[in-house]
Amino acid sequence: MGKGATVVIGADEVRAALPPAVAIAALQDALRDGLDPEADPARTVVPVDHGQLLLMPSHSRRYAGVKIATVAPCNPAVGLPRIQGNYLLLDAETLGPLAVLDGVALTTIRTAAVSAAAADLLAVPDAERLVVFGTGPQAHSHIDALRAVRPVRHITVVGRDLDRLADFLQRYGDSGPVVEAGTADAVAQADLVACCTTARTPLFDGSALSAHATVVAVGSHEPDAREVDDETVRRSTVVVEARGAALREAGDVILAIGSGALEADALVTLADLARGTVTTDDSRPRLFKSVGMAWEDLVVAGVVHEAHVRRGVL
């Protein structure tokens, strides 16, 4: 491995190789096999004139890799993705380049897959009512991923821009779950809540959540931004990808600790959950706060590369 030309794997091939169930299983298996998210280097965030430049390296027994991504908040207004980038996958032994993958498709899929991997371990088995905040690519991706792990039959979409909300709903036809527009009050009947926005202040009143609800929040990796309020955090078992990353970047966690709504040592990690070394309290809501980590990109990039190799052999 690591010899010969570096292949370029585009967005369509990334999506074809990573249906939600495959990505979810790969992430859970990696954690059960001993991958340690705490070993990931901290994300490098470089402020630039029109956003951020992100550098995210990671390594495992088989692969090493790095994602170079940009966050440009004004891009959607001109029809361009808010997040762009590419992933460079390397052979772990030789450190030779194996593939360059489309970073937008990879990020969109892996973010929702991580949420669904957590929801699969947290949500009640018969969870059928989902509330989604946001109308961007992550909202679509989370619907697909969460439907892969739970029997979702009713989806309420909450969006601020009515035109974008209408466009979002048009993607869903009469077959499959009911998908309709709604308001934040819908969380009171939700089994699952997915927060997929760029909001910097809470999206809903946490006191309205049912005791069996599971919330996933993925919109921010900044310590001063949050999608859920103190009440959601105070009431919930809080699960994170890694304590170190959450305490550096997860505003939903950091601000709640600062207010006294959460103790840092109460955080549960996704790895402990996947390995069965901790259990959650079924009498409380469950909150999974994700900031996005490099190990996740590495795991799914490896899956895509191996699928590409198999196609080449056939």
C-alpha positions in Angstrom: 0.0 0.0 0.0 1.0 3.6 -0.5 2.7 2.9 -3.8 1.6 4.1 -7.2 -0.6 7.0 -8.2 -2.8 8.7 -5.7 -6.4 8.3 -6.7 -8.9 11.1 -6.6 -12.3 10.0 -5.2 -15.2 12.4 -6.0 -18.3 13.2 -4.1 -20.5 10.6 -5.9 -18.2 7.8 -5.2 -17.9 8.9 -1.5 -21.7 8.8 -1.2 -22.0 5.5 -3.0 -19.4 3.9 -0.6 -21.0 5.3 2.5 -24.7 4.6 2.8 -25.7 5.6 6.4 -25.8 2.0 7.8 -22.2 1.4 6.6 -20.8 4.6 8.0 -22.6 4.1 11.3 -21.4 0.6 11.7 -17.8 1.6 10.8 -17.7 4.3 13.5 -19.2 2.0 16.2 -16.9 -0.9 15.2 -13.8 1.4 15.4 -14.7 2.4 18.9 -15.4 -1.1 20.0 -12.1 -2.2 18.5 -10.2 0.2 20.8 -9.8 3.4 18.9 -9.2 6.2 21.4 -10.8 9.6 20.4 -8.9 11.3 23.2 -5.7 10.6 21.3 -6.7 12.9 18.4 -4.7 16.1 18.1 -6.6 19.2 18.7 -8.2 20.7 15.6 -6.2 23.7 14.2 -8.4 26.6 13.5 -6.9 29.5 11.6 -9.1 32.7 11.2 -8.9 34.1 7.7 -10.6 37.1 6.1 -13.8 35.4 5.2 -14.1 32.5 7.6 -11.9 29.7 9.0 -9.3 27.3 7.8 -9.4 24.0 9.6 -6.7 21.3 9.8 -7.7 17.9 11.2 -5.0 15.1 11.3 -5.5 11.6 12.7 -3.9 8.1 12.5 -4.8 4.5 13.2 -3.0 1.1 12.8 -3.9 1.0 9.1 -4.2 4.6 8.0 -3.1 8.2 8.6 -4.8 11.2 7.1 -5.7 14.9 7.3 -8.6 16.9 6.3 -8.1 20.5 5.2 -11.5 22.3 5.3 -12.8 25.8 5.2 -15.8 27.4 6.8 -17.1 30.4 4.9 -20.3 31.7 6.5 -21.3 33.9 3.6 -21.0 31.2 0.9 -24.7 30.0 1.0 -25.9 33.5 0.0 -24.0 33.1 -3.3 -24.9 29.5 -3.9 -21.7 27.9 -2.5 -21.2 25.4 0.3 -20.5 26.8 3.8 -18.0 24.0 4.3 -15.5 23.0 1.6 -12.3 20.9 1.6 -10.5 17.7 0.8 -9.2 14.7 2.6 -5.8 13.2 2.1 -5.6 9.5 3.1 -2.2 7.9 3.7 -0.9 4.4 4.4 0.0 4.2 8.1 3.2 2.1 7.5 4.8 4.1 4.6 2.9 7.4 5.0 2.5 7.3 1.3 -0.6 8.9 -0.1 -3.4 6.6 -1.1 -6.3 8.9 -2.1 -7.7 12.4 -2.1 -11.4 12.4 -1.2 -14.1 15.0 -1.6 -14.2 16.6 1.8 -17.7 18.1 1.6 -19.4 14.7 1.0 -17.2 13.0 3.6 -18.0 15.6 6.2 -21.7 15.6 5.5 -22.0 11.9 5.8 -19.7 11.3 8.8 -21.3 14.1 10.9 -24.7 12.6 10.6 -23.4 9.1 10.9 -21.7 10.0 14.3 -25.0 11.4 15.5 -26.8 8.3 14.4 -24.2 6.0 16.0 -24.9 7.8 19.3 -28.6 7.8 18.8 -28.5 4.1 18.1 -27.1 3.6 21.6 -29.2 6.2 23.3 -32.7 6.5 21.8 -35.7 4.4 22.7 -36.1 1.5 20.3 -39.5 2.7 19.0 -38.5 6.3 18.4 -40.7 7.5 15.6 -41.1 11.3 15.9 -38.1 13.4 14.9 -37.8 17.2 15.1 -35.0 18.7 12.9 -33.7 22.2 13.3 -32.1 23.5 10.2 -32.6 23.3 6.4 -29.1 22.7 5.1 -27.2 19.6 4.0 -26.7 18.4 7.6 -30.5 18.4 8.2 -31.1 16.2 5.1 -28.1 13.9 6.1 -29.4 13.6 9.7 -32.8 12.5 8.5 -31.3 9.8 6.4 -28.9 8.6 9.1 -31.4 8.6 12.0 -33.9 6.7 9.8 -31.2 4.0 9.4 -31.3 3.3 13.2 -34.9 4.1 14.3 -38.4 3.6 12.8 -38.9 7.3 12.1 -42.5 8.0 10.8 -43.0 11.7 11.5 -40.5 14.5 10.9 -41.0 18.1 11.8 -38.6 20.6 10.3 -38.0 23.9 11.9 -36.4 26.6 9.8 -36.1 30.4 9.9 -36.0 31.0 6.2 -39.4 30.1 4.8 -38.2 29.9 1.2 -35.4 27.5 2.1 -37.8 25.5 4.3 -40.3 25.1 1.4 -37.4 23.9 -0.8 -36.3 21.5 1.9 -39.7 19.9 2.2 -40.1 19.5 -1.5 -37.4 16.8 -1.5 -39.8 14.5 0.5 -42.7 13.0 -1.3 -45.8 11.2 -0.2 -44.0 7.8 0.4 -42.1 7.3 3.6 -42.4 9.3 6.7 -44.6 12.4 7.0 -42.4 15.5 6.7 -43.8 18.9 7.6 -42.9 22.3 8.8 -43.3 23.2 12.4 -42.1 25.2 15.4 -39.8 24.7 18.3 -42.8 23.6 20.4 -42.7 20.3 18.6 -39.9 19.1 20.8 -42.5 18.3 23.5 -43.7 15.3 21.4 -40.3 14.4 20.0 -38.5 11.1 20.5 -35.5 12.4 18.6 -34.3 16.0 18.1 -31.5 16.9 15.7 -30.0 20.4 15.9 -28.2 21.1 12.6 -27.9 24.9 12.5 -25.5 27.7 12.7 -27.3 29.2 15.7 -25.3 30.7 18.5 -28.2 30.8 21.0 -30.5 28.0 22.1 -33.2 26.7 19.7 -35.8 25.5 22.1 -36.9 25.3 25.8 -35.3 22.3 27.4 -38.0 22.0 30.0 -40.4 20.9 27.2 -38.4 17.7 26.3 -40.0 14.4 27.3 -38.0 12.3 29.7 -37.3 9.7 26.9 -36.1 12.1 24.3 -32.7 12.0 22.7 -31.1 15.2 21.3 -28.2 15.4 19.0 -26.5 18.8 18.5 -23.9 19.2 15.7 -24.0 22.8 14.6 -21.1 24.4 16.4 -17.4 23.7 17.2 -17.0 27.0 19.0 -16.8 27.5 22.8 -19.1 30.5 22.8 -21.9 29.1 20.6 -24.7 26.8 21.6 -27.9 25.2 20.2 -29.3 23.8 23.5 -30.0 25.7 26.7 -28.9 25.0 30.3 -32.1 23.3 31.1 -31.6 20.7 28.4 -28.1 20.0 29.7 -29.1 20.0 33.3 -31.9 17.5 32.7 -29.9 15.2 30.4 -27.2 12.6 30.4 -24.6 14.3 28.3 -22.6 12.2 25.9 -19.6 13.6 23.9 -17.1 12.3 21.3 -14.2 13.0 23.6 -13.9 14.9 26.8 -10.9 16.9 25.7 -12.5 18.0 22.4 -15.8 18.9 24.2 -14.1 21.0 26.8 -12.2 22.9 24.1 -14.8 23.4 21.5 -18.4 22.5 22.6 -20.1 25.7 23.6 -23.2 23.7 24.6 -21.0 21.9 27.2 -18.6 24.7 28.1 -21.3 27.3 28.8 -23.4 24.9 30.8 -20.4 24.1 33.0 -19.8 27.8 33.4 -23.3 28.4 34.6 -23.3 25.4 37.0 -25.8 23.3 35.0 -23.2 20.6 34.3 -20.2 19.1 36.0 -17.3 18.2 33.7 -16.8 14.8 35.3 -20.4 13.9 34.5 -19.7 13.8 30.8 -20.1 10.3 29.2 -18.0 9.5 26.2 -19.2 7.8 23.0 -16.5 5.2 23.3 -17.6 4.1 26.7 -21.1 3.9 25.5 -20.2 1.9 22.4 -18.1 -0.5 24.5 -20.9 -1.0 27.1 -18.8 0.2 30.0 -21.4 2.8 31.0 -25.2 2.9 30.8 -27.6 5.8 30.6 -30.4 6.7 32.9 -33.7 6.0 31.0 -35.6 8.4 33.3 -33.7 11.4 31.8 -33.4 12.9 28.3 -30.1 12.1 26.5 -28.0 14.7 24.8 -25.2 13.9 22.4 -23.0 16.9 21.6 -20.7 16.6 18.6 -18.0 19.0 17.4 -16.7 16.7 14.6 -13.4 15.0 15.1 -10.5 13.9 12.9 -10.8 10.2 13.8 -14.3 10.1 12.4 -13.1 11.4 9.0 -10.2 8.8 9.0 -12.5 5.9 9.7 -15.0 6.7 6.9 -12.2 7.7 4.5 -10.7 4.3 5.0 -14.1 2.6 4.2 -14.3 4.7 1.0 -10.8 3.8 -0.1 -11.3 0.1 0.5 -14.5 0.2 -1.5 -12.6 1.9 -4.4 -9.9 -0.8 -4.2 -12.5 -3.6 -4.4 -14.1 -2.0 -7.4 -10.7 -1.8 -9.1 -10.0 -5.5 -8.4 -13.4 -6.7 -9.8 
